[in-house]
Amino acid sequence: MLRGKTLAMIFQKPSLRTRVSFDVGMQHLGGSAIMLGPDEIGLGKRESVADTARTLSGYVQAIMARVFAHQDVLSLADNASVPVINGLSDTQHPCQAMADMLTILEHFGRIEGVQIAYVGDSNNVAVSLAQAAAHLGGHVRIASPPGYMFSEETLSALDEMARKHGGSLAAFYDPVEAVRGAQVIYTDTWVSMGQEAETAIRRPIFQPYQVNRDLVRHADRDAIIMHCLPAHRGQEITDDVADSPQSVIFRQAENRLHAQKAILVTLLQ
């Protein structure tokens, strides 16, 4: 479907799932992908983001960028003449959210009406998960510690989006309340890339938000466990939960490939 087309992949951050799923996805579709790491491209340092976007537009049919600053994705999109895909930024992770929705859809046959509890840091993964579920009528329950919860502005925007599509959004400081009766329990690392200096501060604050057997027992008996990976086992999630029959973590990881292929076909065919 994409024979003769090439994807440029810009990486400021290390990657396993994003890099392999996009590269293999392009190969499956008959195209090719070029990896551009920090040493090759120096986005915004060796040359401007705008000049990078204009140059790559003459060589490839799409650009995928995994960056720190969300503004870099916006600048690439503003200056490129080819589609630009956000492979991850500090504020969004939409490609992960697409795979998450696919995983929930496969398991329940629907997203509308499904009770989804996210426990942990209100980070880029959490906001994209909430946005995607809200668009599709899911009921999202966020549990984060004080100081690490979405802003009131973000919560209000997500709530409005959810209500518009028949879903809902609720925020809790108590993780037990968030997961009570949930059909999906989702967590992510407590310390995202670029926040390593905060590790010692964050760990004790987030310890009550660990997804373990004691927390899971408050959810629906058949609830599934999700994590975008990489997982810091023994921190945000315990081994017995991550490797339990309820866990769909590695199916979720595999679905990055299928979701990525759908994104590529939608943009390039």
C-alpha positions, 0 to 999 in steps of 0.5 A, spaced: 500 500 500 505 504 501 510 501 496 516 507 494 514 511 500 519 513 505 518 515 513 523 519 516 523 518 524 526 523 528 528 521 535 531 525 541 529 520 546 531 512 546 525 508 543 524 500 542 516 500 541 516 507 537 522 505 533 520 498 531 513 499 530 514 504 525 520 501 521 516 494 521 510 497 519 513 501 513 516 494 511 509 491 511 506 496 507 512 496 502 515 502 504 521 504 508 523 508 514 530 512 515 532 513 523 535 519 525 537 520 532 540 526 536 547 525 533 545 525 526 540 531 526 541 535 532 534 537 532 533 545 533 541 545 534 545 543 528 540 547 524 533 550 525 527 545 526 524 549 520 529 548 516 530 540 518 522 540 516 523 543 509 529 539 507 526 532 509 520 534 505 524 534 499 526 527 500 520 523 504 513 522 504 512 523 512 516 525 518 515 521 525 518 525 531 519 523 538 521 529 541 522 532 548 518 539 547 511 539 544 513 545 540 518 542 536 512 537 533 508 543 532 514 547 528 515 541 524 508 540 522 508 548 520 514 548 516 513 541 512 510 539 506 509 532 508 505 529 514 508 530 521 506 524 526 507 525 533 511 519 536 511 522 543 512 529 546 512 531 553 505 533 553 502 528 548 503 520 546 497 520 541 500 513 537 500 510 544 493 512 545 491 509 538 494 502 540 490 503 547 484 504 544 485 498 539 487 493 545 480 495 549 476 495 543 479 488 541 477 485 549 471 488 550 468 489 543 467 497 544 470 503 548 463 506 549 461 505 556 468 502 558 470 504 565 478 506 564 482 507 571 488 511 570 493 510 576 499 514 577 502 521 574 498 525 569 503 525 564 503 525 556 500 518 556 495 519 561 492 526 557 492 522 550 489 516 553 483 520 556 483 524 550 482 518 545 477 515 550 473 521 551 472 522 543 470 514 543 465 515 549 469 511 554 469 513 562 475 515 564 477 515 572 484 519 573 488 518 580 494 522 581 497 525 587 496 532 589 501 536 585 501 531 579 494 531 577 492 535 571 491 542 571 483 544 572 484 547 565 485 540 562 480 536 567 475 541 564 477 540 557 477 533 558 470 533 561 467 537 556 470 532 550 467 526 554 460 529 555 460 531 548 461 524 546 457 520 551 463 519 556 465 522 563 471 524 566 473 524 574 479 525 578 481 522 584 487 523 589 485 516 592 487 510 587 482 505 590 476 510 589 479 511 582 479 503 580 473 501 584 469 497 579 473 499 573 474 494 567 481 497 565 486 499 570 492 503 566 499 505 569 505 508 567 512 510 569 512 515 575 518 518 572 518 520 565 524 521 560 527 528 562 525 527 569 530 523 572 533 528 577 526 528 581 526 520 582 528 520 589 522 525 590 517 522 586 518 515 589 515 516 596 509 520 593 507 515 588 508 509 592 501 509 594 499 509 587 502 502 585 498 497 581 498 491 586 494 485 588 491 490 593 489 495 588 486 490 583 482 487 587 477 493 588 476 493 580 471 489 576 473 482 577 475 481 570 478 487 569 484 488 564 491 491 566 495 496 561 501 499 561 505 503 555 512 500 557 517 500 559 515 498 566 519 499 572 517 493 575 516 493 583 515 501 582 508 503 579 506 495 578 508 489 581 510 483 577 504 478 579 500 484 576 504 485 570 504 477 568 497 475 571 492 473 566 489 479 567 495 483 563 494 485 556 501 489 556 504 485 551 498 485 546 498 492 547 505 493 545 504 489 539 498 493 537 503 499 537 505 496 530 497 495 527 495 502 530 502 505 527 500 502 520 493 504 520 496 511 521 501 511 516 496 508 511 491 514 513 496 519 511 500 516 505 495 512 501 
